[in-house]
Amino acid sequence: MDNVFVGDYGNNRVQKFQLSSPCASTTKEITPGVCFIRKWGSAGHGDGQFNIPYGIDVDSHGKVLVVDNGNSRIQKINNDGSFITKWGSLGP
């Protein structure tokens, strides 16, 4: 099963979907073969909060890297949405 992470910049959060059919009973089918798993984050400047989350990647250990554009940083998040670390700042 493949996971897809979406930077929902309009709502300052990240959403996790799974490409699977049928969906597990704990998930919600969005469209055939696409299941909503969870969402995390909110607007703000704290750990795990976002201001225009724009780009997302997943490292070789399954950790989610989120470009927190409006806060000028990268946040590293566990696959379940729990905050790990952050780095970066606004440049000159």
PDB file of N, CA, C and O in Angstrom, chain B, residues numbered from 101:
ATOM      1  N   MET B 101       0.839  -1.181   0.000  1.00  0.00           N
ATOM      2  CA  MET B 101       0.000   0.000   0.000  1.00  0.00           C
ATOM      3  C   MET B 101       0.883   1.243   0.000  1.00  0.00           C
ATOM      4  O   MET B 101       1.847   1.327   0.761  1.00  0.00           O
ATOM      5  N   ASP B 102       0.560   2.181  -0.833  1.00  0.00           N
ATOM      6  CA  ASP B 102       1.323   3.407  -0.964  1.00  0.00           C
ATOM      7  C   ASP B 102       0.624   4.547  -0.235  1.00  0.00           C
ATOM      8  O   ASP B 102      -0.600   4.672  -0.275  1.00  0.00           O
ATOM      9  N   ASN B 103       1.421   5.372   0.429  1.00  0.00           N
ATOM     10  CA  ASN B 103       0.898   6.562   1.092  1.00  0.00           C
ATOM     11  C   ASN B 103       1.186   7.784   0.243  1.00  0.00           C
ATOM     12  O   ASN B 103       2.214   7.864  -0.431  1.00  0.00           O
ATOM     13  N   VAL B 104       0.268   8.732   0.284  1.00  0.00           N
ATOM     14  CA  VAL B 104       0.423  10.007  -0.393  1.00  0.00           C
ATOM     15  C   VAL B 104       0.203  11.089   0.651  1.00  0.00           C
ATOM     16  O   VAL B 104      -0.808  11.082   1.353  1.00  0.00           O
ATOM     17  N   PHE B 105       1.151  12.022   0.758  1.00  0.00           N
ATOM     18  CA  PHE B 105       1.038  13.130   1.697  1.00  0.00           C
ATOM     19  C   PHE B 105       0.795  14.411   0.904  1.00  0.00           C
ATOM     20  O   PHE B 105       1.439  14.655  -0.116  1.00  0.00           O
ATOM     21  N   VAL B 106      -0.133  15.215   1.381  1.00  0.00           N
ATOM     22  CA  VAL B 106      -0.520  16.437   0.682  1.00  0.00           C
ATOM     23  C   VAL B 106      -0.354  17.623   1.629  1.00  0.00           C
ATOM     24  O   VAL B 106      -0.868  17.612   2.747  1.00  0.00           O
ATOM     25  N   GLY B 107       0.364  18.636   1.173  1.00  0.00           N
ATOM     26  CA  GLY B 107       0.459  19.893   1.910  1.00  0.00           C
ATOM     27  C   GLY B 107      -0.790  20.711   1.628  1.00  0.00           C
ATOM     28  O   GLY B 107      -0.928  21.291   0.551  1.00  0.00           O
ATOM     29  N   ASP B 108      -1.681  20.758   2.574  1.00  0.00           N
ATOM     30  CA  ASP B 108      -2.939  21.495   2.445  1.00  0.00           C
ATOM     31  C   ASP B 108      -2.684  22.919   2.923  1.00  0.00           C
ATOM     32  O   ASP B 108      -3.027  23.281   4.048  1.00  0.00           O
ATOM     33  N   TYR B 109      -2.069  23.729   2.043  1.00  0.00           N
ATOM     34  CA  TYR B 109      -1.613  25.049   2.462  1.00  0.00           C
ATOM     35  C   TYR B 109      -2.749  25.992   2.807  1.00  0.00           C
ATOM     36  O   TYR B 109      -2.543  26.917   3.593  1.00  0.00           O
ATOM     37  N   GLY B 110      -3.917  25.805   2.267  1.00  0.00           N
ATOM     38  CA  GLY B 110      -5.054  26.658   2.594  1.00  0.00           C
ATOM     39  C   GLY B 110      -5.557  26.449   4.019  1.00  0.00           C
ATOM     40  O   GLY B 110      -6.158  27.345   4.611  1.00  0.00           O
ATOM     41  N   ASN B 111      -5.306  25.258   4.567  1.00  0.00           N
ATOM     42  CA  ASN B 111      -5.730  24.933   5.931  1.00  0.00           C
ATOM     43  C   ASN B 111      -4.556  24.723   6.878  1.00  0.00           C
ATOM     44  O   ASN B 111      -4.746  24.322   8.026  1.00  0.00           O
ATOM     45  N   ASN B 112      -3.332  24.994   6.399  1.00  0.00           N
ATOM     46  CA  ASN B 112      -2.114  24.885   7.221  1.00  0.00           C
ATOM     47  C   ASN B 112      -2.005  23.532   7.919  1.00  0.00           C
ATOM     48  O   ASN B 112      -1.830  23.451   9.134  1.00  0.00           O
ATOM     49  N   ARG B 113      -2.114  22.476   7.118  1.00  0.00           N
ATOM     50  CA  ARG B 113      -2.009  21.128   7.665  1.00  0.00           C
ATOM     51  C   ARG B 113      -1.475  20.192   6.594  1.00  0.00           C
ATOM     52  O   ARG B 113      -1.331  20.568   5.431  1.00  0.00           O
ATOM     53  N   VAL B 114      -1.188  18.982   7.005  1.00  0.00           N
ATOM     54  CA  VAL B 114      -0.772  17.921   6.095  1.00  0.00           C
ATOM     55  C   VAL B 114      -1.833  16.827   6.167  1.00  0.00           C
ATOM     56  O   VAL B 114      -2.337  16.506   7.243  1.00  0.00           O
ATOM     57  N   GLN B 115      -2.159  16.265   5.021  1.00  0.00           N
ATOM     58  CA  GLN B 115      -3.114  15.164   4.985  1.00  0.00           C
ATOM     59  C   GLN B 115      -2.422  13.921   4.436  1.00  0.00           C
ATOM     60  O   GLN B 115      -1.583  14.000   3.538  1.00  0.00           O
ATOM     61  N   LYS B 116      -2.789  12.788   4.991  1.00  0.00           N
ATOM     62  CA  LYS B 116      -2.218  11.510   4.577  1.00  0.00           C
ATOM     63  C   LYS B 116      -3.317  10.654   3.955  1.00  0.00           C
ATOM     64  O   LYS B 116      -4.384  10.466   4.540  1.00  0.00           O
ATOM     65  N   PHE B 117      -3.036  10.143   2.765  1.00  0.00           N
ATOM     66  CA  PHE B 117      -3.942   9.265   2.054  1.00  0.00           C
ATOM     67  C   PHE B 117      -3.224   7.952   1.759  1.00  0.00           C
ATOM     68  O   PHE B 117      -1.995   7.888   1.747  1.00  0.00           O
ATOM     69  N   GLN B 118      -3.995   6.933   1.526  1.00  0.00           N
ATOM     70  CA  GLN B 118      -3.435   5.640   1.158  1.00  0.00           C
ATOM     71  C   GLN B 118      -4.100   5.179  -0.131  1.00  0.00           C
ATOM     72  O   GLN B 118      -5.316   5.273  -0.293  1.00  0.00           O
ATOM     73  N   LEU B 119      -3.276   4.683  -1.038  1.00  0.00           N
ATOM     74  CA  LEU B 119      -3.808   4.125  -2.276  1.00  0.00           C
ATOM     75  C   LEU B 119      -4.073   2.653  -2.016  1.00  0.00           C
ATOM     76  O   LEU B 119      -3.147   1.847  -1.935  1.00  0.00           O
ATOM     77  N   SER B 120      -5.340   2.316  -1.889  1.00  0.00           N
ATOM     78  CA  SER B 120      -5.716   0.959  -1.512  1.00  0.00           C
ATOM     79  C   SER B 120      -7.174   0.722  -1.878  1.00  0.00           C
ATOM     80  O   SER B 120      -7.995   1.639  -1.870  1.00  0.00           O
ATOM     81  N   SER B 121      -7.464  -0.491  -2.189  1.00  0.00           N
ATOM     82  CA  SER B 121      -8.856  -0.837  -2.450  1.00  0.00           C
ATOM     83  C   SER B 121      -9.078  -2.270  -1.985  1.00  0.00           C
ATOM     84  O   SER B 121      -8.344  -3.159  -2.417  1.00  0.00           O
ATOM     85  N   PRO B 122     -10.030  -2.526  -1.146  1.00  0.00           N
ATOM     86  CA  PRO B 122     -10.914  -1.546  -0.509  1.00  0.00           C
ATOM     87  C   PRO B 122     -10.205  -0.848   0.652  1.00  0.00           C
ATOM     88  O   PRO B 122      -9.137  -1.276   1.091  1.00  0.00           O
ATOM     89  N   CYS B 123     -10.805   0.213   1.131  1.00  0.00           N
ATOM     90  CA  CYS B 123     -10.269   0.944   2.272  1.00  0.00           C
ATOM     91  C   CYS B 123     -10.523   0.159   3.560  1.00  0.00           C
ATOM     92  O   CYS B 123     -11.523  -0.548   3.688  1.00  0.00           O
ATOM     93  N   ALA B 124      -9.612   0.298   4.492  1.00  0.00           N
ATOM     94  CA  ALA B 124      -9.807  -0.315   5.810  1.00  0.00           C
ATOM     95  C   ALA B 124     -10.998   0.348   6.488  1.00  0.00           C
ATOM     96  O   ALA B 124     -11.370   1.471   6.147  1.00  0.00           O
ATOM     97  N   SER B 125     -11.587  -0.344   7.437  1.00  0.00           N
ATOM     98  CA  SER B 125     -12.775   0.178   8.119  1.00  0.00           C
ATOM     99  C   SER B 125     -12.467   1.435   8.931  1.00  0.00           C
ATOM    100  O   SER B 125     -13.385   2.186   9.263  1.00  0.00           O
ATOM    101  N   THR B 126     -11.194   1.681   9.259  1.00  0.00           N
ATOM    102  CA  THR B 126     -10.813   2.861  10.049  1.00  0.00           C
ATOM    103  C   THR B 126     -10.517   4.074   9.181  1.00  0.00           C
ATOM    104  O   THR B 126     -10.158   5.133   9.697  1.00  0.00           O
ATOM    105  N   THR B 127     -10.662   3.931   7.868  1.00  0.00           N
ATOM    106  CA  THR B 127     -10.377   5.031   6.954  1.00  0.00           C
ATOM    107  C   THR B 127     -11.639   5.417   6.194  1.00  0.00           C
ATOM    108  O   THR B 127     -12.669   4.748   6.283  1.00  0.00           O
ATOM    109  N   LYS B 128     -11.534   6.506   5.449  1.00  0.00           N
ATOM    110  CA  LYS B 128     -12.673   6.974   4.658  1.00  0.00           C
ATOM    111  C   LYS B 128     -12.275   6.979   3.184  1.00  0.00           C
ATOM    112  O   LYS B 128     -11.257   7.563   2.810  1.00  0.00           O
ATOM    113  N   GLU B 129     -13.081   6.328   2.355  1.00  0.00           N
ATOM    114  CA  GLU B 129     -12.797   6.306   0.921  1.00  0.00           C
ATOM    115  C   GLU B 129     -13.181   7.652   0.309  1.00  0.00           C
ATOM    116  O   GLU B 129     -14.337   8.069   0.385  1.00  0.00           O
ATOM    117  N   ILE B 130     -12.205   8.327  -0.296  1.00  0.00           N
ATOM    118  CA  ILE B 130     -12.422   9.632  -0.933  1.00  0.00           C
ATOM    119  C   ILE B 130     -12.933   9.440  -2.351  1.00  0.00           C
ATOM    120  O   ILE B 130     -13.877  10.100  -2.786  1.00  0.00           O
ATOM    121  N   THR B 131     -12.307   8.549  -3.040  1.00  0.00           N
ATOM    122  CA  THR B 131     -12.658   8.161  -4.391  1.00  0.00           C
ATOM    123  C   THR B 131     -12.205   6.715  -4.528  1.00  0.00           C
ATOM    124  O   THR B 131     -11.367   6.284  -3.736  1.00  0.00           O
ATOM    125  N   PRO B 132     -12.700   5.953  -5.470  1.00  0.00           N
ATOM    126  CA  PRO B 132     -12.292   4.549  -5.543  1.00  0.00           C
ATOM    127  C   PRO B 132     -10.771   4.374  -5.537  1.00  0.00           C
ATOM    128  O   PRO B 132     -10.070   4.915  -6.392  1.00  0.00           O
ATOM    129  N   GLY B 133     -10.279   3.615  -4.566  1.00  0.00           N
ATOM    130  CA  GLY B 133      -8.857   3.329  -4.454  1.00  0.00           C
ATOM    131  C   GLY B 133      -8.050   4.347  -3.684  1.00  0.00           C
ATOM    132  O   GLY B 133      -6.841   4.168  -3.534  1.00  0.00           O
ATOM    133  N   VAL B 134      -8.676   5.433  -3.179  1.00  0.00           N
ATOM    134  CA  VAL B 134      -7.970   6.456  -2.402  1.00  0.00           C
ATOM    135  C   VAL B 134      -8.661   6.601  -1.053  1.00  0.00           C
ATOM    136  O   VAL B 134      -9.839   6.949  -0.976  1.00  0.00           O
ATOM    137  N   CYS B 135      -7.904   6.327   0.010  1.00  0.00           N
ATOM    138  CA  CYS B 135      -8.459   6.331   1.363  1.00  0.00           C
ATOM    139  C   CYS B 135      -7.831   7.445   2.193  1.00  0.00           C
ATOM    140  O   CYS B 135      -6.608   7.582   2.226  1.00  0.00           O
ATOM    141  N   PHE B 136      -8.654   8.233   2.857  1.00  0.00           N
ATOM    142  CA  PHE B 136      -8.160   9.257   3.777  1.00  0.00           C
ATOM    143  C   PHE B 136      -7.743   8.574   5.073  1.00  0.00           C
ATOM    144  O   PHE B 136      -8.519   7.814   5.653  1.00  0.00           O
ATOM    145  N   ILE B 137      -6.506   8.843   5.534  1.00  0.00           N
ATOM    146  CA  ILE B 137      -5.989   8.223   6.753  1.00  0.00           C
ATOM    147  C   ILE B 137      -6.057   9.185   7.934  1.00  0.00           C
ATOM    148  O   ILE B 137      -6.683   8.886   8.951  1.00  0.00           O
ATOM    149  N   ARG B 138      -5.408  10.342   7.795  1.00  0.00           N
ATOM    150  CA  ARG B 138      -5.396  11.312   8.895  1.00  0.00           C
ATOM    151  C   ARG B 138      -4.909  12.661   8.390  1.00  0.00           C
ATOM    152  O   ARG B 138      -4.432  12.798   7.264  1.00  0.00           O
ATOM    153  N   LYS B 139      -5.045  13.641   9.256  1.00  0.00           N
ATOM    154  CA  LYS B 139      -4.514  14.986   8.992  1.00  0.00           C
ATOM    155  C   LYS B 139      -3.853  15.462  10.267  1.00  0.00           C
ATOM    156  O   LYS B 139      -4.215  15.033  11.363  1.00  0.00           O
ATOM    157  N   TRP B 140      -2.880  16.354  10.122  1.00  0.00           N
ATOM    158  CA  TRP B 140      -2.262  16.937  11.296  1.00  0.00           C
ATOM    159  C   TRP B 140      -1.742  18.329  10.978  1.00  0.00           C
ATOM    160  O   TRP B 140      -1.528  18.691   9.822  1.00  0.00           O
ATOM    161  N   GLY B 141      -1.548  19.095  12.041  1.00  0.00           N
ATOM    162  CA  GLY B 141      -1.071  20.464  11.904  1.00  0.00           C
ATOM    163  C   GLY B 141      -2.191  21.468  12.064  1.00  0.00           C
ATOM    164  O   GLY B 141      -3.375  21.139  11.986  1.00  0.00           O
ATOM    165  N   SER B 142      -1.779  22.700  12.289  1.00  0.00           N
ATOM    166  CA  SER B 142      -2.694  23.830  12.389  1.00  0.00           C
ATOM    167  C   SER B 142      -1.892  25.081  12.075  1.00  0.00           C
ATOM    168  O   SER B 142      -0.668  25.028  11.957  1.00  0.00           O
ATOM    169  N   ALA B 143      -2.575  26.195  11.943  1.00  0.00           N
ATOM    170  CA  ALA B 143      -1.885  27.454  11.649  1.00  0.00           C
ATOM    171  C   ALA B 143      -1.089  27.907  12.867  1.00  0.00           C
ATOM    172  O   ALA B 143      -1.583  27.863  13.993  1.00  0.00           O
ATOM    173  N   GLY B 144       0.146  28.341  12.634  1.00  0.00           N
ATOM    174  CA  GLY B 144       0.946  28.866  13.727  1.00  0.00           C
ATOM    175  C   GLY B 144       2.432  28.740  13.478  1.00  0.00           C
ATOM    176  O   GLY B 144       2.870  28.372  12.388  1.00  0.00           O
ATOM    177  N   HIS B 145       3.205  29.053  14.513  1.00  0.00           N
ATOM    178  CA  HIS B 145       4.664  29.059  14.420  1.00  0.00           C
ATOM    179  C   HIS B 145       5.317  28.023  15.317  1.00  0.00           C
ATOM    180  O   HIS B 145       6.541  27.891  15.311  1.00  0.00           O
ATOM    181  N   GLY B 146       4.532  27.288  16.084  1.00  0.00           N
ATOM    182  CA  GLY B 146       5.077  26.298  17.013  1.00  0.00           C
ATOM    183  C   GLY B 146       5.455  25.003  16.322  1.00  0.00           C
ATOM    184  O   GLY B 146       5.247  24.838  15.120  1.00  0.00           O
ATOM    185  N   ASP B 147       6.013  24.088  17.096  1.00  0.00           N
ATOM    186  CA  ASP B 147       6.376  22.777  16.583  1.00  0.00           C
ATOM    187  C   ASP B 147       5.124  22.055  16.091  1.00  0.00           C
ATOM    188  O   ASP B 147       4.127  21.961  16.807  1.00  0.00           O
ATOM    189  N   GLY B 148       5.189  21.548  14.863  1.00  0.00           N
ATOM    190  CA  GLY B 148       4.042  20.840  14.295  1.00  0.00           C
ATOM    191  C   GLY B 148       2.951  21.747  13.759  1.00  0.00           C
ATOM    192  O   GLY B 148       1.923  21.268  13.282  1.00  0.00           O
ATOM    193  N   GLN B 149       3.164  23.051  13.833  1.00  0.00           N
ATOM    194  CA  GLN B 149       2.223  24.001  13.240  1.00  0.00           C
ATOM    195  C   GLN B 149       2.840  24.520  11.949  1.00  0.00           C
ATOM    196  O   GLN B 149       4.061  24.511  11.786  1.00  0.00           O
ATOM    197  N   PHE B 150       1.991  24.970  11.035  1.00  0.00           N
ATOM    198  CA  PHE B 150       2.465  25.369   9.717  1.00  0.00           C
ATOM    199  C   PHE B 150       1.918  26.732   9.311  1.00  0.00           C
ATOM    200  O   PHE B 150       0.884  27.195   9.794  1.00  0.00           O
ATOM    201  N   ASN B 151       2.658  27.346   8.405  1.00  0.00           N
ATOM    202  CA  ASN B 151       2.228  28.564   7.747  1.00  0.00           C
ATOM    203  C   ASN B 151       2.544  28.359   6.263  1.00  0.00           C
ATOM    204  O   ASN B 151       3.663  28.612   5.817  1.00  0.00           O
ATOM    205  N   ILE B 152       1.571  27.909   5.527  1.00  0.00           N
ATOM    206  CA  ILE B 152       1.675  27.584   4.106  1.00  0.00           C
ATOM    207  C   ILE B 152       2.614  26.394   3.876  1.00  0.00           C
ATOM    208  O   ILE B 152       3.680  26.555   3.281  1.00  0.00           O
ATOM    209  N   PRO B 153       2.222  25.189   4.349  1.00  0.00           N
ATOM    210  CA  PRO B 153       3.027  24.001   4.048  1.00  0.00           C
ATOM    211  C   PRO B 153       2.952  23.707   2.554  1.00  0.00           C
ATOM    212  O   PRO B 153       1.871  23.460   2.019  1.00  0.00           O
ATOM    213  N   TYR B 154       4.078  23.732   1.896  1.00  0.00           N
ATOM    214  CA  TYR B 154       4.064  23.725   0.436  1.00  0.00           C
ATOM    215  C   TYR B 154       4.635  22.456  -0.185  1.00  0.00           C
ATOM    216  O   TYR B 154       3.974  21.830  -1.014  1.00  0.00           O
ATOM    217  N   GLY B 155       5.833  22.069   0.190  1.00  0.00           N
ATOM    218  CA  GLY B 155       6.465  20.899  -0.400  1.00  0.00           C
ATOM    219  C   GLY B 155       6.604  19.790   0.622  1.00  0.00           C
ATOM    220  O   GLY B 155       6.805  20.052   1.808  1.00  0.00           O
ATOM    221  N   ILE B 156       6.498  18.548   0.166  1.00  0.00           N
ATOM    222  CA  ILE B 156       6.597  17.399   1.066  1.00  0.00           C
ATOM    223  C   ILE B 156       7.455  16.337   0.408  1.00  0.00           C
ATOM    224  O   ILE B 156       7.386  16.115  -0.801  1.00  0.00           O
ATOM    225  N   ASP B 157       8.264  15.685   1.230  1.00  0.00           N
ATOM    226  CA  ASP B 157       9.031  14.529   0.791  1.00  0.00           C
ATOM    227  C   ASP B 157       9.040  13.528   1.933  1.00  0.00           C
ATOM    228  O   ASP B 157       8.759  13.884   3.077  1.00  0.00           O
ATOM    229  N   VAL B 158       9.357  12.299   1.631  1.00  0.00           N
ATOM    230  CA  VAL B 158       9.467  11.261   2.643  1.00  0.00           C
ATOM    231  C   VAL B 158      10.874  10.692   2.541  1.00  0.00           C
ATOM    232  O   VAL B 158      11.302  10.287   1.460  1.00  0.00           O
ATOM    233  N   ASP B 159      11.601  10.656   3.662  1.00  0.00           N
ATOM    234  CA  ASP B 159      12.966  10.142   3.622  1.00  0.00           C
ATOM    235  C   ASP B 159      12.991   8.617   3.615  1.00  0.00           C
ATOM    236  O   ASP B 159      11.941   7.976   3.653  1.00  0.00           O
ATOM    237  N   SER B 160      14.170   8.047   3.569  1.00  0.00           N
ATOM    238  CA  SER B 160      14.311   6.590   3.457  1.00  0.00           C
ATOM    239  C   SER B 160      13.847   5.855   4.711  1.00  0.00           C
ATOM    240  O   SER B 160      13.701   4.632   4.690  1.00  0.00           O
ATOM    241  N   HIS B 161      13.614   6.587   5.807  1.00  0.00           N
ATOM    242  CA  HIS B 161      13.125   5.985   7.054  1.00  0.00           C
ATOM    243  C   HIS B 161      11.633   6.214   7.258  1.00  0.00           C
ATOM    244  O   HIS B 161      11.092   5.875   8.310  1.00  0.00           O
ATOM    245  N   GLY B 162      10.966   6.788   6.259  1.00  0.00           N
ATOM    246  CA  GLY B 162       9.531   7.024   6.344  1.00  0.00           C
ATOM    247  C   GLY B 162       9.141   8.287   7.090  1.00  0.00           C
ATOM    248  O   GLY B 162       7.962   8.494   7.375  1.00  0.00           O
ATOM    249  N   LYS B 163      10.120   9.142   7.412  1.00  0.00           N
ATOM    250  CA  LYS B 163       9.827  10.412   8.072  1.00  0.00           C
ATOM    251  C   LYS B 163       9.400  11.422   7.013  1.00  0.00           C
ATOM    252  O   LYS B 163       9.934  11.439   5.903  1.00  0.00           O
ATOM    253  N   VAL B 164       8.440  12.254   7.367  1.00  0.00           N
ATOM    254  CA  VAL B 164       7.869  13.221   6.432  1.00  0.00           C
ATOM    255  C   VAL B 164       8.557  14.571   6.627  1.00  0.00           C
ATOM    256  O   VAL B 164       8.594  15.106   7.735  1.00  0.00           O
ATOM    257  N   LEU B 165       9.101  15.114   5.537  1.00  0.00           N
ATOM    258  CA  LEU B 165       9.754  16.422   5.550  1.00  0.00           C
ATOM    259  C   LEU B 165       8.816  17.421   4.904  1.00  0.00           C
ATOM    260  O   LEU B 165       8.412  17.251   3.754  1.00  0.00           O
ATOM    261  N   VAL B 166       8.473  18.460   5.643  1.00  0.00           N
ATOM    262  CA  VAL B 166       7.497  19.442   5.167  1.00  0.00           C
ATOM    263  C   VAL B 166       8.175  20.800   5.029  1.00  0.00           C
ATOM    264  O   VAL B 166       8.766  21.308   5.982  1.00  0.00           O
ATOM    265  N   VAL B 167       8.085  21.385   3.833  1.00  0.00           N
ATOM    266  CA  VAL B 167       8.555  22.750   3.631  1.00  0.00           C
ATOM    267  C   VAL B 167       7.482  23.667   4.192  1.00  0.00           C
ATOM    268  O   VAL B 167       6.408  23.830   3.613  1.00  0.00           O
ATOM    269  N   ASP B 168       7.801  24.262   5.335  1.00  0.00           N
ATOM    270  CA  ASP B 168       6.884  25.183   6.018  1.00  0.00           C
ATOM    271  C   ASP B 168       7.213  26.579   5.506  1.00  0.00           C
ATOM    272  O   ASP B 168       7.904  27.353   6.170  1.00  0.00           O
ATOM    273  N   ASN B 169       6.712  26.886   4.327  1.00  0.00           N
ATOM    274  CA  ASN B 169       7.107  28.064   3.564  1.00  0.00           C
ATOM    275  C   ASN B 169       6.958  29.376   4.327  1.00  0.00           C
ATOM    276  O   ASN B 169       7.896  30.172   4.370  1.00  0.00           O
ATOM    277  N   GLY B 170       5.827  29.606   4.912  1.00  0.00           N
ATOM    278  CA  GLY B 170       5.580  30.866   5.603  1.00  0.00           C
ATOM    279  C   GLY B 170       6.394  31.046   6.873  1.00  0.00           C
ATOM    280  O   GLY B 170       6.591  32.173   7.328  1.00  0.00           O
ATOM    281  N   ASN B 171       6.871  29.949   7.449  1.00  0.00           N
ATOM    282  CA  ASN B 171       7.727  30.017   8.633  1.00  0.00           C
ATOM    283  C   ASN B 171       9.208  29.862   8.284  1.00  0.00           C
ATOM    284  O   ASN B 171      10.054  29.817   9.178  1.00  0.00           O
ATOM    285  N   SER B 172       9.526  29.780   6.986  1.00  0.00           N
ATOM    286  CA  SER B 172      10.907  29.702   6.493  1.00  0.00           C
ATOM    287  C   SER B 172      11.694  28.577   7.153  1.00  0.00           C
ATOM    288  O   SER B 172      12.800  28.792   7.648  1.00  0.00           O
ATOM    289  N   ARG B 173      11.128  27.391   7.159  1.00  0.00           N
ATOM    290  CA  ARG B 173      11.802  26.260   7.793  1.00  0.00           C
ATOM    291  C   ARG B 173      11.334  24.947   7.187  1.00  0.00           C
ATOM    292  O   ARG B 173      10.367  24.895   6.426  1.00  0.00           O
ATOM    293  N   ILE B 174      12.039  23.905   7.542  1.00  0.00           N
ATOM    294  CA  ILE B 174      11.654  22.530   7.228  1.00  0.00           C
ATOM    295  C   ILE B 174      11.277  21.875   8.551  1.00  0.00           C
ATOM    296  O   ILE B 174      11.970  22.051   9.553  1.00  0.00           O
ATOM    297  N   GLN B 175      10.201  21.132   8.557  1.00  0.00           N
ATOM    298  CA  GLN B 175       9.833  20.352   9.737  1.00  0.00           C
ATOM    299  C   GLN B 175       9.888  18.873   9.384  1.00  0.00           C
ATOM    300  O   GLN B 175       9.439  18.453   8.317  1.00  0.00           O
ATOM    301  N   LYS B 176      10.444  18.102  10.296  1.00  0.00           N
ATOM    302  CA  LYS B 176      10.495  16.648  10.144  1.00  0.00           C
ATOM    303  C   LYS B 176       9.462  16.048  11.080  1.00  0.00           C
ATOM    304  O   LYS B 176       9.468  16.301  12.285  1.00  0.00           O
ATOM    305  N   ILE B 177       8.576  15.250  10.503  1.00  0.00           N
ATOM    306  CA  ILE B 177       7.416  14.730  11.212  1.00  0.00           C
ATOM    307  C   ILE B 177       7.388  13.208  11.061  1.00  0.00           C
ATOM    308  O   ILE B 177       7.735  12.687  10.001  1.00  0.00           O
ATOM    309  N   ASN B 178       6.983  12.501  12.102  1.00  0.00           N
ATOM    310  CA  ASN B 178       6.766  11.059  11.978  1.00  0.00           C
ATOM    311  C   ASN B 178       5.583  10.800  11.061  1.00  0.00           C
ATOM    312  O   ASN B 178       4.736  11.670  10.858  1.00  0.00           O
ATOM    313  N   ASN B 179       5.535   9.616  10.521  1.00  0.00           N
ATOM    314  CA  ASN B 179       4.470   9.187   9.628  1.00  0.00           C
ATOM    315  C   ASN B 179       3.088   9.300  10.269  1.00  0.00           C
ATOM    316  O   ASN B 179       2.086   9.366   9.557  1.00  0.00           O
ATOM    317  N   ASP B 180       3.019   9.323  11.600  1.00  0.00           N
ATOM    318  CA  ASP B 180       1.741   9.442  12.305  1.00  0.00           C
ATOM    319  C   ASP B 180       1.380  10.891  12.636  1.00  0.00           C
ATOM    320  O   ASP B 180       0.333  11.151  13.228  1.00  0.00           O
ATOM    321  N   GLY B 181       2.249  11.838  12.252  1.00  0.00           N
ATOM    322  CA  GLY B 181       1.969  13.253  12.479  1.00  0.00           C
ATOM    323  C   GLY B 181       2.652  13.862  13.677  1.00  0.00           C
ATOM    324  O   GLY B 181       2.486  15.056  13.923  1.00  0.00           O
ATOM    325  N   SER B 182       3.418  13.091  14.439  1.00  0.00           N
ATOM    326  CA  SER B 182       4.093  13.652  15.614  1.00  0.00           C
ATOM    327  C   SER B 182       5.396  14.352  15.209  1.00  0.00           C
ATOM    328  O   SER B 182       6.160  13.843  14.390  1.00  0.00           O
ATOM    329  N   PHE B 183       5.627  15.511  15.790  1.00  0.00           N
ATOM    330  CA  PHE B 183       6.773  16.359  15.487  1.00  0.00           C
ATOM    331  C   PHE B 183       8.075  15.700  15.928  1.00  0.00           C
ATOM    332  O   PHE B 183       8.143  15.094  16.998  1.00  0.00           O
ATOM    333  N   ILE B 184       9.119  15.823  15.085  1.00  0.00           N
ATOM    334  CA  ILE B 184      10.448  15.328  15.426  1.00  0.00           C
ATOM    335  C   ILE B 184      11.413  16.489  15.632  1.00  0.00           C
ATOM    336  O   ILE B 184      11.979  16.643  16.715  1.00  0.00           O
ATOM    337  N   THR B 185      11.605  17.310  14.594  1.00  0.00           N
ATOM    338  CA  THR B 185      12.546  18.413  14.681  1.00  0.00           C
ATOM    339  C   THR B 185      12.241  19.431  13.576  1.00  0.00           C
ATOM    340  O   THR B 185      11.389  19.199  12.718  1.00  0.00           O
ATOM    341  N   LYS B 186      12.942  20.541  13.616  1.00  0.00           N
ATOM    342  CA  LYS B 186      12.793  21.586  12.585  1.00  0.00           C
ATOM    343  C   LYS B 186      14.134  22.267  12.393  1.00  0.00           C
ATOM    344  O   LYS B 186      14.987  22.235  13.280  1.00  0.00           O
ATOM    345  N   TRP B 187      14.317  22.881  11.239  1.00  0.00           N
ATOM    346  CA  TRP B 187      15.503  23.670  11.006  1.00  0.00           C
ATOM    347  C   TRP B 187      15.219  24.700   9.914  1.00  0.00           C
ATOM    348  O   TRP B 187      14.291  24.559   9.119  1.00  0.00           O
ATOM    349  N   GLY B 188      16.051  25.738   9.906  1.00  0.00           N
ATOM    350  CA  GLY B 188      15.920  26.806   8.923  1.00  0.00           C
ATOM    351  C   GLY B 188      15.404  28.092   9.535  1.00  0.00           C
ATOM    352  O   GLY B 188      14.837  28.103  10.628  1.00  0.00           O
ATOM    353  N   SER B 189      15.614  29.169   8.807  1.00  0.00           N
ATOM    354  CA  SER B 189      15.138  30.489   9.216  1.00  0.00           C
ATOM    355  C   SER B 189      15.128  31.390   7.998  1.00  0.00           C
ATOM    356  O   SER B 189      15.660  31.039   6.945  1.00  0.00           O
ATOM    357  N   LEU B 190      14.526  32.542   8.151  1.00  0.00           N
ATOM    358  CA  LEU B 190      14.470  33.515   7.072  1.00  0.00           C
ATOM    359  C   LEU B 190      15.872  34.027   6.771  1.00  0.00           C
ATOM    360  O   LEU B 190      16.594  34.429   7.683  1.00  0.00           O
ATOM    361  N   GLY B 191      16.259  34.017   5.518  1.00  0.00           N
ATOM    362  CA  GLY B 191      17.581  34.483   5.117  1.00  0.00           C
ATOM    363  C   GLY B 191      17.605  35.974   4.836  1.00  0.00           C
ATOM    364  O   GLY B 191      16.576  36.646   4.905  1.00  0.00           O
ATOM    365  N   PRO B 192      18.804  36.494   4.514  1.00  0.00           N
ATOM    366  CA  PRO B 192      18.922  37.929   4.225  1.00  0.00           C
ATOM    367  C   PRO B 192      18.251  38.309   2.933  1.00  0.00           C
ATOM    368  O   PRO B 192      18.264  39.479   2.551  1.00  0.00           O
TER     369      PRO B 192
END
